[in-house]
Amino acid sequence: MPTDKTILITTLAEYQTRFWIPVAQRLRRAGRDVQLLAFDDRSAEMAEAQSIPVLNAYRTGTQVGPSPHDPAAFDARVASYGLEGTNFLFSHERVTFGIRDTAALRRRFMIYSNALELLLDQLADRQQSSVMVQELGGFLSVIAAFYAARKRGIPNWFIEPSFFRGRLYYTLDSLSAPDTMSVPAENVSPEVNAYLEQTLKQQAIVIPQKDQHHYSAAFKKVANLRNARRLVEKLWDQYALGKHQEFGHNLRHAGMHAVMALNATRLKKLYRPLPDTPFIYYPLHVPADMALTLRSPEYLDQIATIDFLLRTIPDTHVLVVKEHPAQIGAISSARLFELARRFDNFVLLTPQTNNYAVLGCADAVVSVNSKSGAEAVLLGKPVVVMGDAFYRSCPLVFAADRLKDVPQRLREALKVPPFDPSAAAPYFETAWRKSVAGELYIDSPDQLDVFASTLTAAIADPPKN
């Protein structure tokens, strides 16, 4: 009977598959059984060409199992996964792609879960144990794989970037943020001390290498020739060749970037420099990120959250807001102008303003679950955290269970003098120990070697709490 677990890895697009194929090759050379679960036709073809075992989830799911159009079959599948409904789980896809059609979401969920049910049943019949590995996300592919695995007691490891450059968090069987800073370490390693000192010296935000291309002006994304060529290629694949794509809303995606460019142009009239008066800082989050849609859904409408803060912050302060540097123009310019019309204590910063410069001047920071909150802790600033964040349980922050609790928690935070940043170092040491080295979707040989090694170690021996 097989002893080693088969490593099942989901891949949602070609850029991901170009990374997972060499990872799978390394794992297989090390004697591990690996199978890719592809939710994109091109990804399945790429894996097959490299002789990597792969399941084409879409094509398989349309050929096996109950009809994706059968409402009774959908209800039975959802019940078998222990779910009382799917509106919340499907909300990330709705928000990200603007999908109104519930039936379409249900059909795709059924197609994917049909394929997963078949594969996992086959493994069970062979008495082959397995483990699921996925980049954290809220898409139907990820959700279907997670719940199909959970139904059978198969461990599911979600991977996401950590607070530290070049390091990742592995979270077992949960879509929630990893709890990384609840207790201080007894000793702070020279490695962590050096990292924190360098971060403060450079005043550089943490950008995973896989996301660096997002950090450019909205207009440049629209005018980028590489992006235009890639759009044409994807549209040809989708409409001329009939290839299935998990991220198949290509025209909508292009249109959203055009709207972002227009919003960014309009907002230039609203941008202001850092004020010389006392202020509270609210950093805007990526609007449709899973950190909001699934981890902290009550704060998805960030304009509504800002409106509440403007109505409740102390009279002595103004509220400073800055767009996420990867999504400049993603928030409706009309709604931001409306806030400016109604509130004279609202300041929208130029998005290129250095985040550490803002944090350093703020009297307090209010965040849903942005990494800016952790950066503020690193500077010794009081932080009110509202949502599900990896630093929420850190005793140095002020956690609010509900939006209505934020004004009181903010008043409490403002009464506390800034603490010595060195007091935060033991908590960041704990967070460091719960992370592992590696970067997603960086296919240099050295990076691939590191990732394959730490993935194997992480799923075999999870980071200790």
C-alpha positions in Angstrom: 0.0 0.0 0.0 1.4 3.5 -0.8 2.9 5.3 2.1 3.8 8.8 0.9 0.9 11.2 0.3 0.2 12.3 -3.2 0.7 16.1 -3.4 -2.3 17.6 -5.3 -1.6 21.1 -6.5 -4.2 23.4 -8.1 -3.1 25.7 -10.9 -5.5 28.3 -12.3 -3.6 29.9 -15.2 -0.6 29.6 -17.5 1.7 31.8 -15.4 1.0 29.6 -12.4 1.6 26.4 -14.4 4.9 27.6 -15.7 5.9 27.7 -12.0 4.2 24.5 -10.8 5.6 22.3 -13.5 9.3 22.7 -12.5 8.2 22.5 -8.8 6.5 19.2 -9.6 9.5 17.9 -11.5 11.7 18.6 -8.4 9.3 16.9 -6.1 9.0 13.9 -8.4 12.8 13.6 -8.5 12.8 13.6 -4.7 10.5 10.6 -4.9 7.2 12.4 -4.2 4.0 11.6 -6.1 2.6 14.8 -7.6 -0.5 15.6 -9.6 -1.6 19.0 -10.9 -5.3 20.0 -10.9 -5.6 22.4 -13.8 -8.6 24.7 -14.2 -7.3 26.1 -17.4 -7.0 24.2 -20.7 -3.6 25.6 -21.6 -2.3 24.6 -18.2 -3.4 21.0 -18.7 -1.8 20.9 -22.1 1.5 22.3 -20.7 1.6 19.7 -17.9 0.8 16.9 -20.3 3.6 18.0 -22.6 6.0 17.7 -19.7 4.7 14.3 -18.6 3.3 15.7 -15.4 0.2 13.9 -14.2 -2.7 16.4 -14.5 -6.4 16.6 -14.1 -8.2 18.9 -16.5 -10.9 19.8 -14.0 -13.2 21.6 -16.4 -13.2 19.1 -19.2 -13.4 16.1 -16.9 -16.1 17.7 -14.8 -18.4 18.2 -17.8 -18.1 14.5 -18.6 -18.6 12.8 -15.2 -20.9 13.1 -12.3 -24.4 14.6 -12.1 -25.5 17.3 -14.6 -24.1 20.7 -13.6 -27.6 22.1 -14.6 -29.4 19.9 -12.0 -30.4 22.1 -9.0 -31.1 19.0 -6.8 -27.6 17.6 -7.6 -26.1 21.0 -6.6 -28.0 21.0 -3.3 -26.9 17.5 -2.6 -23.3 18.4 -3.3 -23.4 21.5 -1.1 -25.0 19.4 1.7 -22.3 16.8 1.4 -19.7 19.5 1.9 -21.3 20.5 5.1 -22.4 23.9 3.7 -25.7 25.6 4.5 -25.4 27.8 1.5 -23.0 29.2 -1.1 -23.8 32.9 -1.5 -20.9 33.9 0.8 -18.4 31.5 -0.7 -19.3 32.6 -4.2 -19.2 36.3 -3.3 -15.5 36.7 -4.2 -16.1 35.6 -7.7 -19.1 37.9 -8.0 -17.2 40.9 -6.8 -14.0 40.2 -8.8 -15.7 39.4 -12.1 -19.0 41.3 -11.7 -21.0 38.1 -12.1 -24.8 38.4 -11.5 -25.9 35.0 -12.7 -26.1 32.7 -9.7 -26.9 29.7 -11.9 -23.7 30.2 -13.9 -21.6 30.1 -10.7 -23.4 27.0 -9.5 -22.8 25.2 -12.8 -19.1 25.9 -12.7 -18.8 24.9 -9.1 -20.5 21.6 -10.0 -18.2 21.0 -13.0 -15.1 21.5 -10.8 -16.4 19.5 -7.9 -17.5 16.7 -10.3 -13.9 16.3 -11.4 -12.5 16.6 -7.9 -14.9 14.0 -6.6 -13.8 11.6 -9.3 -10.1 12.1 -8.6 -10.4 11.8 -4.9 -12.6 8.7 -5.1 -10.0 7.1 -7.4 -7.2 7.9 -4.9 -9.4 6.5 -2.0 -10.0 3.3 -4.0 -6.3 2.8 -4.4 -5.9 3.5 -0.7 -3.6 6.4 -1.7 -3.5 9.2 0.9 -3.1 12.8 -0.4 -2.6 16.4 0.6 -3.9 19.5 -1.2 -1.7 22.5 -1.8 -3.2 25.8 -3.1 -2.3 29.4 -3.4 -4.8 31.2 -1.1 -7.7 32.5 -3.1 -11.5 32.9 -3.2 -12.2 31.6 -6.7 -14.6 28.7 -7.4 -11.7 26.4 -8.3 -10.0 26.9 -5.0 -13.2 26.7 -3.0 -14.3 23.5 -4.8 -10.9 21.9 -4.2 -10.9 22.9 -0.5 -14.3 21.6 0.3 -13.9 18.4 -1.7 -10.7 17.7 0.3 -12.2 18.7 3.6 -15.1 16.2 3.0 -12.6 13.4 3.0 -10.3 14.6 5.7 -7.6 15.5 3.2 -5.3 18.2 4.6 -5.4 21.5 2.6 -2.5 23.8 2.8 -3.1 27.4 1.7 0.0 29.4 0.7 0.2 33.2 0.9 2.9 35.9 1.1 4.0 36.7 4.6 4.9 40.0 6.1 8.5 39.3 5.3 10.0 39.6 1.8 10.8 36.3 0.3 8.9 34.3 2.9 5.5 32.6 2.9 2.8 31.5 5.3 1.3 28.0 5.0 -2.2 27.8 6.7 -3.8 24.4 7.2 -7.5 23.8 6.5 -8.7 27.4 6.9 -9.4 30.5 4.8 -8.8 32.7 7.8 -5.6 34.7 8.3 -2.8 32.9 10.1 -2.4 33.8 13.7 1.2 34.8 13.8 1.8 37.5 16.5 -0.1 36.5 19.6 2.9 35.8 21.8 6.4 37.3 21.9 9.4 35.1 21.3 11.8 34.8 24.2 14.7 35.8 22.0 15.0 37.8 18.8 17.4 36.3 16.3 20.1 38.4 14.6 18.5 37.5 11.3 15.1 39.1 12.3 16.8 42.1 14.0 18.7 42.7 10.8 15.6 42.4 8.6 13.6 44.8 10.8 16.4 47.3 10.9 16.9 47.2 7.1 13.1 47.6 6.6 13.0 50.7 8.7 16.1 52.1 7.1 14.9 51.5 3.5 11.2 52.3 4.4 10.1 49.9 1.7 6.8 48.2 1.7 6.7 44.4 1.2 5.8 43.5 -2.4 5.9 39.8 -3.3 7.9 39.4 -6.5 4.8 37.8 -8.3 2.8 41.1 -7.7 5.5 43.7 -8.6 4.0 44.2 -12.1 0.8 45.5 -10.4 2.7 48.4 -8.8 2.6 50.8 -11.8 0.4 53.7 -12.8 -3.1 52.8 -14.0 -2.5 54.4 -17.5 0.8 52.4 -18.0 -1.2 49.2 -17.5 -3.6 50.2 -20.2 -0.9 51.4 -22.6 1.5 48.5 -22.0 2.2 46.7 -25.2 2.9 43.4 -23.5 -0.5 43.5 -21.7 -2.2 44.4 -25.0 -0.5 41.5 -26.8 -1.4 39.1 -24.0 -5.1 40.2 -24.1 -5.3 39.5 -27.8 -3.7 36.0 -27.2 -6.2 35.2 -24.4 -9.2 36.4 -26.5 -8.0 34.3 -29.4 -7.6 31.2 -27.2 -11.0 31.8 -25.6 -13.2 32.7 -28.5 -11.5 31.3 -31.6 -10.0 28.1 -30.1 -12.6 27.5 -27.4 -10.1 27.1 -24.6 -11.5 27.2 -21.1 -9.9 29.8 -18.8 -10.5 30.1 -15.1 -9.9 33.8 -15.4 -11.9 34.1 -18.6 -13.4 37.6 -18.1 -10.8 39.2 -20.2 -12.8 42.0 -21.7 -14.1 43.0 -18.3 -10.6 42.9 -16.9 -9.3 45.2 -19.7 -12.3 47.5 -19.2 -11.7 47.7 -15.4 -8.1 48.9 -16.1 -9.4 51.5 -18.5 -11.8 52.8 -15.8 -8.9 52.8 -13.3 -6.9 54.9 -15.6 -9.8 57.4 -15.9 -10.4 57.4 -12.2 -6.7 58.1 -11.5 -6.7 61.0 -13.9 -9.8 62.5 -12.3 -8.5 62.0 -8.8 -5.4 64.2 -9.5 -7.6 67.1 -8.6 -8.4 65.6 -5.2 -4.9 64.5 -4.2 -3.4 66.5 -1.3 0.0 66.4 0.4 0.5 65.2 4.0 -1.3 67.6 6.3 0.6 69.4 9.1 -2.3 68.8 11.5 -2.9 65.7 13.6 -4.4 62.9 11.6 -5.6 59.3 11.6 -4.4 57.1 8.7 -6.6 54.6 6.9 -4.8 52.8 4.1 -7.1 51.6 1.3 -7.0 47.9 0.6 -7.1 46.2 -2.8 -10.9 46.5 -3.4 -11.7 42.9 -4.5 -9.0 41.1 -2.6 -9.9 37.9 -0.7 -8.7 39.7 2.4 -11.9 41.7 2.2 -14.3 39.5 0.2 -14.0 36.4 2.4 -11.8 37.3 5.4 -13.5 40.6 6.4 -16.6 40.9 4.2 -18.3 43.5 6.5 -15.6 46.0 5.3 -15.9 45.3 1.6 -17.4 48.7 0.9 -14.5 50.8 1.9 -16.1 54.1 1.1 -18.9 53.3 3.6 -16.2 52.4 6.2 -14.4 55.7 5.5 -17.7 57.6 5.8 -18.2 56.1 9.2 -14.7 57.0 10.3 -15.1 60.6 9.1 -18.3 60.8 11.2 -16.7 59.4 14.4 -13.0 60.3 14.6 -12.0 62.8 17.3 -12.6 66.5 16.4 -8.9 67.1 16.9 -7.9 65.0 13.9 -8.5 64.6 10.2 -8.7 61.3 8.3 -5.9 60.7 5.8 -6.6 58.0 3.2 -4.2 56.6 0.5 -4.9 54.3 -2.3 -3.3 50.9 -2.5 -0.2 51.4 -4.7 -1.1 48.3 -6.8 -4.7 49.5 -7.5 -4.5 53.2 -8.1 -7.9 54.4 -9.5 -9.6 51.2 -8.4 -11.9 53.0 -6.0 -14.7 55.1 -7.6 -13.6 58.6 -8.1 -17.2 59.8 -8.0 -17.6 58.4 -4.5 -14.3 59.8 -3.3 -15.2 63.3 -4.6 -18.6 62.9 -2.8 -16.7 62.3 0.5 -14.6 65.3 -0.1 -17.7 67.4 -0.8 -19.4 66.3 2.5 -16.4 66.2 4.8 -13.7 68.8 5.3 -11.8 66.4 7.6 -11.0 64.1 4.7 -7.6 64.1 3.0 -6.8 61.8 0.0 -3.0 61.6 -0.4 -1.1 61.4 -3.6 -0.7 57.6 -4.1 3.0 57.8 -4.6 3.5 59.2 -1.0 5.8 56.8 0.8 3.8 54.6 3.2 6.3 54.8 6.0 6.3 58.6 5.7 2.6 58.6 6.3 2.8 56.0 9.1 5.6 57.9 10.8 3.5 61.1 11.0 0.1 59.5 11.9 -1.1 59.6 15.5 -2.9 56.3 14.9 -3.7 53.9 12.1 -7.0 52.2 11.5 -6.9 49.2 9.2 -9.1 46.3 8.2 -6.2 43.8 7.8 -3.6 45.6 5.7 0.1 45.0 6.1 0.3 48.7 6.8 -1.1 47.9 10.2 1.9 45.6 10.9 4.3 48.2 9.5 2.7 50.7 12.0 3.4 48.3 14.8 7.0 48.1 13.6 7.2 51.9 14.0 5.6 51.8 17.5 2.4 53.4 16.4 -1.0 52.6 17.9 -3.1 50.5 15.5 -6.8 49.7 15.5 -7.4 46.6 13.5 -11.0 45.8 12.4 -10.8 42.6 10.4 -9.2 39.2 10.2 -5.4 40.1 10.1 -2.3 38.0 10.8 -1.4 40.5 13.6 -4.9 40.9 15.1 -4.0 38.9 18.2 -0.8 40.9 18.9 -1.3 42.6 22.3 0.3 45.8 20.9 -2.8 46.5 18.7 -6.3 47.5 19.5 -8.7 45.0 18.0 -12.3 46.0 17.3 -14.9 43.2 17.0 -17.5 45.5 15.2 -17.4 48.7 13.3 -19.4 50.4 16.0 -16.6 49.6 18.5 -13.9 51.4 16.4 -14.5 54.9 17.8 -14.0 53.7 21.4 -11.0 51.6 20.5 -9.5 54.6 18.6 -9.9 56.9 21.6 -8.2 54.3 23.7 -5.4 54.0 21.2 -4.8 57.7 21.0 -4.4 57.9 24.8 -1.6 55.4 24.8 1.8 57.0 24.1 3.8 55.5 21.2 5.8 52.5 22.4 9.4 51.7 21.8 9.6 49.8 18.5 12.0 47.4 20.1 9.0 46.1 22.1 7.5 44.8 18.8 10.5 42.8 17.7 9.7 39.7 19.8 6.3 39.5 18.1 7.8 39.8 14.6 10.2 37.1 15.6 7.3 34.8 16.3 5.7 35.7 13.0 9.1 35.0 11.2 9.3 31.5 12.8 5.8 30.7 11.5 6.8 31.6 7.9 9.0 29.7 5.5 11.4 30.8 2.8 10.0 30.9 -0.7 8.3 32.9 -3.4 5.3 31.9 -5.5 5.5 32.0 -9.3 9.2 33.0 -9.5 10.7 30.4 -11.8 14.5 31.0 -11.4 16.3 27.7 -10.6 17.4 28.8 -7.1 14.0 30.0 -6.1 12.4 26.8 -7.4 14.8 24.7 -5.3 14.0 26.7 -2.2 10.3 26.6 -2.8 10.2 22.8 -3.4 12.3 22.2 -0.3 10.3 24.3 2.0 7.0 23.1 0.6 7.9 19.5 1.4 9.0 20.5 4.9 6.0 22.7 5.6 3.4 20.1 4.7 5.2 17.4 6.5 6.1 19.4 9.6 3.9 22.5 9.9 5.3 25.7 11.6 4.8 25.5 15.3 2.5 27.9 17.1 
